[in-house]
Amino acid sequence: MLNCLRHGLIVTLSLCFLAFGVQVLLSAYQLQDPFSFVLTFFASNLIILISAAVAVGFTLRLLR
């Protein structure tokens, strides 16, 4: 039971980071400087990739 609660908390936290990554990605398109755009774009994609992988992994553990 405690393990299920912990996995659910981690999935919820990773979904919050996923939403944050999407927000950073959308704000990257409003930047005027190309160098800042590239850095923000790749940083947001890294945030999205890691948080989505954690969310999928712990969701699969939660369902098992």
DRENGUPA-185653 format. One record per residue: x negated, y, z of N, C-alpha, C in turn. Coordinates in nm, 2 decimals. Atoms other than C-alpha are relative to their C-alpha. Layout:
! DRENGUPA-185653
<site n_east="X" n_north="Y" n_up="Z" ca_east="X" ca_north="Y" ca_up="Z" c_east="X" c_north="Y" c_up="Z"/>
...
This chain:
! DRENGUPA-185653
<site n_east="-0.08" n_north="-0.12" n_up="0.00" ca_east="0.00" ca_north="0.00" ca_up="0.00" c_east="-0.09" c_north="0.13" c_up="0.00"/>
<site n_east="0.09" n_north="-0.11" n_up="-0.01" ca_east="-0.28" ca_north="0.24" ca_up="0.09" c_east="-0.08" c_north="0.02" c_up="-0.13"/>
<site n_east="0.07" n_north="0.00" n_up="0.13" ca_east="-0.47" ca_north="0.14" ca_up="-0.23" c_east="0.09" c_north="0.06" c_up="-0.11"/>
<site n_east="-0.09" n_north="-0.05" n_up="0.10" ca_east="-0.16" ca_north="0.22" ca_up="-0.44" c_east="0.02" c_north="0.15" c_up="0.02"/>
<site n_east="-0.01" n_north="-0.14" n_up="-0.03" ca_east="-0.12" ca_north="0.56" ca_up="-0.27" c_east="-0.13" c_north="0.08" c_up="-0.05"/>
<site n_east="0.13" n_north="-0.06" n_up="0.04" ca_east="-0.49" ca_north="0.64" ca_up="-0.33" c_east="-0.01" c_north="0.01" c_up="-0.15"/>
<site n_east="0.01" n_north="-0.01" n_up="0.15" ca_east="-0.47" ca_north="0.55" ca_up="-0.70" c_east="0.10" c_north="0.10" c_up="-0.06"/>
<site n_east="-0.10" n_north="-0.09" n_up="0.04" ca_east="-0.15" ca_north="0.75" ca_up="-0.74" c_east="-0.05" c_north="0.15" c_up="0.02"/>
<site n_east="0.06" n_north="-0.13" n_up="-0.03" ca_east="-0.33" ca_north="1.05" ca_up="-0.58" c_east="-0.10" c_north="0.04" c_up="-0.11"/>
<site n_east="0.10" n_north="-0.03" n_up="0.10" ca_east="-0.62" ca_north="1.02" ca_up="-0.82" c_east="0.06" c_north="0.02" c_up="-0.14"/>
<site n_east="-0.07" n_north="-0.02" n_up="0.13" ca_east="-0.39" ca_north="0.99" ca_up="-1.12" c_east="0.06" c_north="0.14" c_up="-0.01"/>
<site n_east="-0.06" n_north="-0.13" n_up="-0.01" ca_east="-0.21" ca_north="1.30" ca_up="-1.01" c_east="-0.10" c_north="0.11" c_up="-0.01"/>
<site n_east="0.11" n_north="-0.10" n_up="0.01" ca_east="-0.53" ca_north="1.49" ca_up="-0.96" c_east="-0.06" c_north="0.01" c_up="-0.14"/>
<site n_east="0.06" n_north="-0.01" n_up="0.14" ca_east="-0.67" ca_north="1.39" ca_up="-1.30" c_east="0.10" c_north="0.06" c_up="-0.10"/>
<site n_east="-0.09" n_north="-0.06" n_up="0.09" ca_east="-0.35" ca_north="1.49" ca_up="-1.47" c_east="0.00" c_north="0.16" c_up="0.02"/>
<site n_east="0.02" n_north="-0.15" n_up="-0.02" ca_east="-0.39" ca_north="1.84" ca_up="-1.31" c_east="-0.12" c_north="0.05" c_up="-0.07"/>
<site n_east="0.12" n_north="-0.04" n_up="0.07" ca_east="-0.74" ca_north="1.85" ca_up="-1.44" c_east="0.02" c_north="0.00" c_up="-0.16"/>
<site n_east="-0.03" n_north="0.00" n_up="0.14" ca_east="-0.61" ca_north="1.75" ca_up="-1.78" c_east="0.08" c_north="0.12" c_up="-0.05"/>
<site n_east="-0.07" n_north="-0.13" n_up="0.03" ca_east="-0.36" ca_north="2.04" ca_up="-1.78" c_east="-0.09" c_north="0.12" c_up="0.01"/>
<site n_east="0.10" n_north="-0.11" n_up="-0.01" ca_east="-0.65" ca_north="2.27" ca_up="-1.67" c_east="-0.08" c_north="0.00" c_up="-0.13"/>
<site n_east="0.09" n_north="0.01" n_up="0.12" ca_east="-0.86" ca_north="2.14" ca_up="-1.97" c_east="0.08" c_north="0.05" c_up="-0.12"/>
<site n_east="-0.08" n_north="-0.05" n_up="0.11" ca_east="-0.57" ca_north="2.21" ca_up="-2.21" c_east="0.01" c_north="0.15" c_up="0.01"/>
<site n_east="0.00" n_north="-0.14" n_up="-0.02" ca_east="-0.54" ca_north="2.56" ca_up="-2.06" c_east="-0.13" c_north="0.07" c_up="-0.04"/>
<site n_east="0.13" n_north="-0.06" n_up="0.04" ca_east="-0.91" ca_north="2.63" ca_up="-2.11" c_east="-0.01" c_north="-0.01" c_up="-0.15"/>
<site n_east="0.01" n_north="0.01" n_up="0.15" ca_east="-0.89" ca_north="2.50" ca_up="-2.47" c_east="0.09" c_north="0.10" c_up="-0.07"/>
<site n_east="-0.09" n_north="-0.10" n_up="0.06" ca_east="-0.60" ca_north="2.73" ca_up="-2.55" c_east="-0.06" c_north="0.14" c_up="0.02"/>
<site n_east="0.06" n_north="-0.13" n_up="-0.03" ca_east="-0.79" ca_north="3.02" ca_up="-2.39" c_east="-0.13" c_north="0.02" c_up="-0.09"/>
<site n_east="0.12" n_north="-0.01" n_up="0.08" ca_east="-1.10" ca_north="2.94" ca_up="-2.60" c_east="0.03" c_north="0.06" c_up="-0.14"/>
<site n_east="-0.04" n_north="-0.05" n_up="0.13" ca_east="-0.91" ca_north="3.03" ca_up="-2.92" c_east="0.02" c_north="0.15" c_up="0.01"/>
<site n_east="-0.02" n_north="-0.15" n_up="-0.01" ca_east="-0.86" ca_north="3.39" ca_up="-2.79" c_east="-0.13" c_north="0.07" c_up="0.02"/>
<site n_east="0.13" n_north="-0.06" n_up="-0.01" ca_east="-1.23" ca_north="3.45" ca_up="-2.75" c_east="-0.05" c_north="0.06" c_up="-0.13"/>
<site n_east="0.05" n_north="-0.07" n_up="0.12" ca_east="-1.40" ca_north="3.69" ca_up="-3.00" c_east="-0.14" c_north="-0.04" c_up="-0.03"/>
<site n_east="0.14" n_north="0.04" n_up="0.02" ca_east="-1.76" ca_north="3.58" ca_up="-2.95" c_east="-0.01" c_north="-0.15" c_up="-0.04"/>
<site n_east="0.01" n_north="0.14" n_up="0.05" ca_east="-1.84" ca_north="3.26" ca_up="-3.16" c_east="-0.08" c_north="-0.09" c_up="0.10"/>
<site n_east="0.07" n_north="0.08" n_up="-0.09" ca_east="-2.10" ca_north="3.14" ca_up="-2.91" c_east="0.08" c_north="-0.04" c_up="0.13"/>
<site n_east="-0.09" n_north="0.03" n_up="-0.11" ca_east="-1.86" ca_north="3.17" ca_up="-2.62" c_east="0.11" c_north="-0.10" c_up="-0.03"/>
<site n_east="-0.11" n_north="0.09" n_up="0.04" ca_east="-1.59" ca_north="3.00" ca_up="-2.82" c_east="-0.05" c_north="-0.14" c_up="-0.01"/>
<site n_east="0.06" n_north="0.13" n_up="0.01" ca_east="-1.82" ca_north="2.70" ca_up="-2.90" c_east="-0.02" c_north="-0.06" c_up="0.14"/>
<site n_east="0.02" n_north="0.05" n_up="-0.13" ca_east="-1.92" ca_north="2.66" ca_up="-2.54" c_east="0.12" c_north="-0.03" c_up="0.08"/>
<site n_east="-0.13" n_north="0.02" n_up="-0.07" ca_east="-1.57" ca_north="2.69" ca_up="-2.40" c_east="0.08" c_north="-0.11" c_up="-0.07"/>
<site n_east="-0.07" n_north="0.11" n_up="0.07" ca_east="-1.43" ca_north="2.46" ca_up="-2.67" c_east="-0.05" c_north="-0.14" c_up="0.04"/>
<site n_east="0.05" n_north="0.13" n_up="-0.03" ca_east="-1.67" ca_north="2.18" ca_up="-2.60" c_east="0.01" c_north="-0.03" c_up="0.15"/>
<site n_east="-0.02" n_north="0.02" n_up="-0.15" ca_east="-1.64" ca_north="2.23" ca_up="-2.22" c_east="0.14" c_north="-0.05" c_up="0.03"/>
<site n_east="-0.13" n_north="0.04" n_up="-0.02" ca_east="-1.27" ca_north="2.20" ca_up="-2.24" c_east="0.03" c_north="-0.14" c_up="-0.05"/>
<site n_east="-0.01" n_north="0.14" n_up="0.05" ca_east="-1.29" ca_north="1.89" ca_up="-2.46" c_east="-0.06" c_north="-0.10" c_up="0.10"/>
<site n_east="0.06" n_north="0.09" n_up="-0.10" ca_east="-1.52" ca_north="1.73" ca_up="-2.20" c_east="0.09" c_north="-0.02" c_up="0.12"/>
<site n_east="-0.09" n_north="0.01" n_up="-0.11" ca_east="-1.28" ca_north="1.81" ca_up="-1.92" c_east="0.12" c_north="-0.09" c_up="-0.04"/>
<site n_east="-0.11" n_north="0.07" n_up="0.04" ca_east="-0.99" ca_north="1.67" ca_up="-2.12" c_east="-0.04" c_north="-0.15" c_up="-0.01"/>
<site n_east="0.04" n_north="0.14" n_up="0.02" ca_east="-1.18" ca_north="1.35" ca_up="-2.21" c_east="-0.02" c_north="-0.07" c_up="0.13"/>
<site n_east="0.03" n_north="0.07" n_up="-0.13" ca_east="-1.30" ca_north="1.27" ca_up="-1.86" c_east="0.13" c_north="-0.02" c_up="0.08"/>
<site n_east="-0.12" n_north="0.01" n_up="-0.08" ca_east="-0.97" ca_north="1.35" ca_up="-1.69" c_east="0.10" c_north="-0.10" c_up="-0.06"/>
<site n_east="-0.09" n_north="0.09" n_up="0.06" ca_east="-0.77" ca_north="1.15" ca_up="-1.95" c_east="-0.05" c_north="-0.15" c_up="0.02"/>
<site n_east="0.06" n_north="0.13" n_up="-0.03" ca_east="-1.01" ca_north="0.85" ca_up="-1.91" c_east="0.03" c_north="-0.05" c_up="0.14"/>
<site n_east="-0.03" n_north="0.03" n_up="-0.14" ca_east="-0.97" ca_north="0.86" ca_up="-1.53" c_east="0.15" c_north="-0.03" c_up="0.02"/>
<site n_east="-0.15" n_north="0.02" n_up="-0.01" ca_east="-0.59" ca_north="0.89" ca_up="-1.56" c_east="0.04" c_north="-0.13" c_up="-0.06"/>
<site n_east="-0.04" n_north="0.12" n_up="0.06" ca_east="-0.56" ca_north="0.60" ca_up="-1.80" c_east="-0.06" c_north="-0.12" c_up="0.08"/>
<site n_east="0.06" n_north="0.11" n_up="-0.07" ca_east="-0.80" ca_north="0.38" ca_up="-1.60" c_east="0.07" c_north="-0.03" c_up="0.13"/>
<site n_east="-0.06" n_north="0.02" n_up="-0.13" ca_east="-0.64" ca_north="0.44" ca_up="-1.26" c_east="0.15" c_north="-0.04" c_up="-0.02"/>
<site n_east="-0.14" n_north="0.05" n_up="0.02" ca_east="-0.29" ca_north="0.40" ca_up="-1.41" c_east="0.01" c_north="-0.15" c_up="-0.03"/>
<site n_east="0.00" n_north="0.15" n_up="0.03" ca_east="-0.38" ca_north="0.06" ca_up="-1.55" c_east="-0.03" c_north="-0.08" c_up="0.13"/>
<site n_east="0.02" n_north="0.06" n_up="-0.12" ca_east="-0.52" ca_north="-0.03" ca_up="-1.21" c_east="0.12" c_north="0.00" c_up="0.09"/>
<site n_east="-0.12" n_north="-0.01" n_up="-0.08" ca_east="-0.20" ca_north="0.09" ca_up="-1.05" c_east="0.11" c_north="-0.09" c_up="-0.04"/>
<site n_east="-0.10" n_north="0.09" n_up="0.05" ca_east="0.02" ca_north="-0.12" ca_up="-1.27" c_east="-0.04" c_north="-0.14" c_up="0.02"/>
<site n_east="0.04" n_north="0.14" n_up="-0.02" ca_east="-0.18" ca_north="-0.44" ca_up="-1.21" c_east="0.03" c_north="-0.04" c_up="0.14"/>
